[in-house]
């Protein structure tokens, strides 16, 4: 009986691990429109890019393997910069003056992930 339970548990664990994608996708949007999607598990080295708002505002986004942040912005309150690294999907990075939102989703939830 213990052996049967162990086999069932092992099979369940294997199924759970194989069904998970393992990666996280950072979805960068501005005023509700997706600007870019980045599979953070595929990022090999650090890079950054700029997102320009229609009102002339600028956010500089820094991407490293497994994480993302807003490293620089010209908004007055700097809340997006102060939020630091976005490690998981618990709370997004938001820059209200520029309409920018960065959120994390499971890789399986996004079909068109791009690794900048």
C-alpha positions in Angstrom: 0.0 0.0 0.0 2.9 2.4 0.8 4.6 1.5 -2.5 1.4 2.2 -4.4 1.0 5.6 -2.7 4.6 6.4 -3.5 4.1 5.5 -7.2 1.0 7.7 -7.4 2.7 10.5 -5.7 5.7 10.2 -8.0 3.4 10.2 -11.1 1.5 13.2 -9.9 4.7 15.1 -9.2 6.1 14.3 -12.7 2.9 15.4 -14.3 2.8 18.7 -12.4 6.4 19.5 -13.2 6.0 18.6 -16.9 2.9 20.7 -17.3 4.5 23.8 -16.0 6.2 26.1 -18.5 8.7 27.2 -15.8 9.2 30.7 -17.3 7.7 34.1 -16.6 6.7 36.6 -19.2 7.0 40.3 -18.5 4.2 42.1 -20.3 4.9 45.8 -20.9 1.8 47.8 -21.8 1.1 51.5 -22.2 -2.4 52.9 -21.9 -3.8 49.3 -22.2 -1.9 48.4 -25.4 0.8 45.7 -25.2 4.2 47.3 -26.2 6.4 44.2 -25.6 6.4 40.8 -24.1 9.7 39.3 -22.7 10.1 35.7 -21.6 12.4 36.4 -18.7 13.6 32.8 -18.6 15.1 33.2 -22.1 17.1 36.4 -21.3 20.8 35.6 -21.4 22.3 39.0 -20.7 21.3 42.4 -19.4 19.8 44.9 -21.8 17.6 48.0 -21.6 15.1 49.8 -23.8 13.1 53.0 -23.8 9.3 53.3 -23.8 8.1 56.7 -24.9 4.7 58.0 -24.0 2.5 60.0 -26.3 2.8 62.9 -23.9 6.5 63.0 -24.4 7.4 61.1 -21.2 10.1 58.4 -21.1 10.7 55.2 -19.1 13.9 53.3 -19.4 13.3 49.6 -18.7 16.2 47.3 -17.5 16.0 43.5 -18.2 18.2 40.9 -16.6 17.9 37.1 -16.6 14.7 36.4 -14.6 13.8 40.0 -13.6 12.8 43.4 -14.9 12.5 47.0 -13.5 12.1 50.6 -14.5 15.6 52.0 -14.1 14.9 55.6 -15.1 11.9 57.8 -15.8 11.2 61.4 -16.3 7.9 61.4 -14.3 7.7 63.7 -11.3 7.0 61.1 -8.6 9.4 58.3 -9.6 7.2 55.6 -8.0 7.9 53.3 -11.0 11.6 53.5 -10.4 11.3 53.2 -6.6 9.3 49.9 -7.0 12.6 48.2 -8.0 12.8 44.7 -9.5 9.6 42.9 -10.4 10.3 39.4 -9.1 6.9 37.8 -9.6 3.3 38.5 -10.5 2.2 39.7 -7.1 2.1 43.4 -8.0 2.9 45.2 -11.3 5.2 48.2 -11.8 3.0 51.2 -12.7 3.9 54.6 -14.0 0.6 56.5 -14.0 1.9 59.7 -15.7 3.1 57.7 -18.7 0.4 55.1 -18.6 3.0 52.3 -18.3 2.3 48.9 -16.7 4.8 46.0 -16.4 3.3 42.8 -15.1 4.5 39.2 -14.8 2.5 36.2 -16.2 3.3 32.5 -16.5 4.9 31.6 -19.8 1.9 29.4 -20.5 -0.5 32.3 -20.3 1.2 34.1 -23.2 1.5 32.6 -26.7 3.6 35.3 -28.3 6.5 35.8 -25.9 9.5 37.6 -27.2 13.0 37.7 -25.6 14.2 41.2 -26.7 
